[in-house]
Amino acid sequence: MRSCIDRLMAIPHLTATIVREEAEFITNRLETCRIEGLISNDAFLDAGVIQGALEMIANHLDMGVDSGEIRDLFDQQLSRAKRLEEKHNGLDSAVEIER
Protein backbone atom coordinates (compact mmCIF):
# COMPACT_ATOMS: atom_id res chain seq x y z
CA MET A 1 0.00 0.00 0.00
CA ARG A 2 2.78 2.34 0.97
CA SER A 3 4.65 1.59 -2.25
CA CYS A 4 1.55 2.40 -4.29
CA ILE A 5 1.20 5.79 -2.65
CA ASP A 6 4.93 6.52 -2.96
CA ARG A 7 4.74 5.69 -6.66
CA LEU A 8 1.78 8.03 -7.19
CA MET A 9 3.42 10.84 -5.25
CA ALA A 10 6.50 10.60 -7.48
CA ILE A 11 4.54 11.21 -10.70
CA PRO A 12 5.08 14.82 -11.78
CA HIS A 13 1.83 15.23 -13.75
CA LEU A 14 -0.66 13.10 -11.89
CA THR A 15 -4.09 12.60 -13.41
CA ALA A 16 -7.32 11.22 -12.03
CA THR A 17 -7.06 8.33 -14.48
CA ILE A 18 -3.67 7.28 -13.10
CA VAL A 19 -4.95 7.42 -9.52
CA ARG A 20 -8.06 5.42 -10.42
CA GLU A 21 -5.95 2.77 -12.14
CA GLU A 22 -3.82 2.44 -9.01
CA ALA A 23 -6.97 2.21 -6.86
CA GLU A 24 -8.26 -0.56 -9.14
CA PHE A 25 -4.93 -2.38 -8.90
CA ILE A 26 -5.10 -2.17 -5.09
CA THR A 27 -8.68 -3.42 -5.06
CA ASN A 28 -7.81 -6.41 -7.23
CA ARG A 29 -4.62 -7.24 -5.33
CA LEU A 30 -6.29 -7.01 -1.93
CA GLU A 31 -9.03 -9.38 -3.04
CA THR A 32 -6.51 -11.82 -4.50
CA CYS A 33 -4.31 -11.63 -1.40
CA ARG A 34 -7.29 -12.30 0.86
CA ILE A 35 -8.45 -15.28 -1.22
CA GLU A 36 -4.93 -16.73 -1.37
CA GLY A 37 -4.46 -16.28 2.38
CA LEU A 38 -1.58 -13.81 2.00
CA ILE A 39 -3.42 -11.29 4.18
CA SER A 40 -6.05 -11.64 6.85
CA ASN A 41 -9.64 -10.55 6.47
CA ASP A 42 -8.91 -7.78 8.98
CA ALA A 43 -6.01 -6.52 6.84
CA PHE A 44 -8.26 -6.64 3.77
CA LEU A 45 -10.94 -4.58 5.48
CA ASP A 46 -8.49 -2.10 7.01
CA ALA A 47 -6.67 -1.57 3.70
CA GLY A 48 -9.91 -0.81 1.88
CA VAL A 49 -9.84 2.72 3.30
CA ILE A 50 -6.73 3.48 1.24
CA GLN A 51 -8.47 2.36 -1.94
CA GLY A 52 -11.46 4.53 -1.11
CA ALA A 53 -9.22 7.50 -0.35
CA LEU A 54 -7.50 7.14 -3.72
CA GLU A 55 -10.88 7.28 -5.43
CA MET A 56 -11.62 10.48 -3.49
CA ILE A 57 -8.26 11.95 -4.52
CA ALA A 58 -9.04 11.11 -8.16
CA ASN A 59 -12.33 12.98 -7.82
CA HIS A 60 -10.48 15.95 -6.37
CA LEU A 61 -8.10 15.91 -9.33
CA ASP A 62 -11.09 15.86 -11.70
CA MET A 63 -12.48 18.93 -9.92
CA GLY A 64 -9.18 20.80 -10.25
CA VAL A 65 -8.37 20.97 -6.56
CA ASP A 66 -5.11 22.76 -5.78
CA SER A 67 -1.99 20.59 -5.99
CA GLY A 68 -1.04 21.52 -2.41
CA GLU A 69 -4.28 20.06 -1.12
CA ILE A 70 -3.77 16.95 -3.25
CA ARG A 71 -0.29 16.58 -1.73
CA ASP A 72 -1.79 16.88 1.77
CA LEU A 73 -4.30 14.15 0.97
CA PHE A 74 -1.52 11.87 -0.25
CA ASP A 75 0.54 12.62 2.87
CA GLN A 76 -2.42 11.57 5.01
CA GLN A 77 -2.75 8.32 3.09
CA LEU A 78 0.96 7.65 3.32
CA SER A 79 0.75 7.97 7.11
CA ARG A 80 -2.27 5.69 7.13
CA ALA A 81 -0.45 3.13 4.96
CA LYS A 82 2.52 3.17 7.34
CA ARG A 83 0.22 2.50 10.28
CA LEU A 84 -1.49 -0.31 8.36
CA GLU A 85 1.88 -1.90 7.61
CA GLU A 86 2.76 -1.75 11.32
CA LYS A 87 -0.57 -3.34 12.23
CA HIS A 88 -0.53 -5.89 9.39
CA ASN A 89 3.13 -6.67 8.82
CA GLY A 90 3.75 -7.74 5.22
CA LEU A 91 0.71 -6.02 3.74
CA ASP A 92 2.74 -3.83 1.38
CA SER A 93 4.85 -6.69 0.08
CA ALA A 94 1.76 -8.89 -0.40
CA VAL A 95 0.08 -6.20 -2.51
CA GLU A 96 3.25 -5.43 -4.46
CA ILE A 97 4.23 -9.04 -5.23
CA GLU A 98 2.52 -8.88 -8.65
CA ARG A 99 4.45 -5.81 -9.88
PEQUIGI-V936372 format. One record per pair of residues at least 24 apart in sequence whose ideal C-beta (glycine too) atoms are under 6 Angstrom apart, sorted by the first residue. I is the first residue (numbers start at 1). J is the second residue. Records with the same first field share a line. If there is no record, write none. Layout:
I: J, J
This chain:
1: 47, 50, 81, 84, 92, 95
2: 81, 85, 92
3: 92, 96
5: 77, 78, 81
9: 74
16: 58, 61, 62
19: 54, 57, 58
20: 58
23: 51, 54, 55
26: 51
27: 51
29: 95
33: 94
38: 94
39: 94
43: 88, 91
46: 84
47: 84
50: 77, 81
53: 77
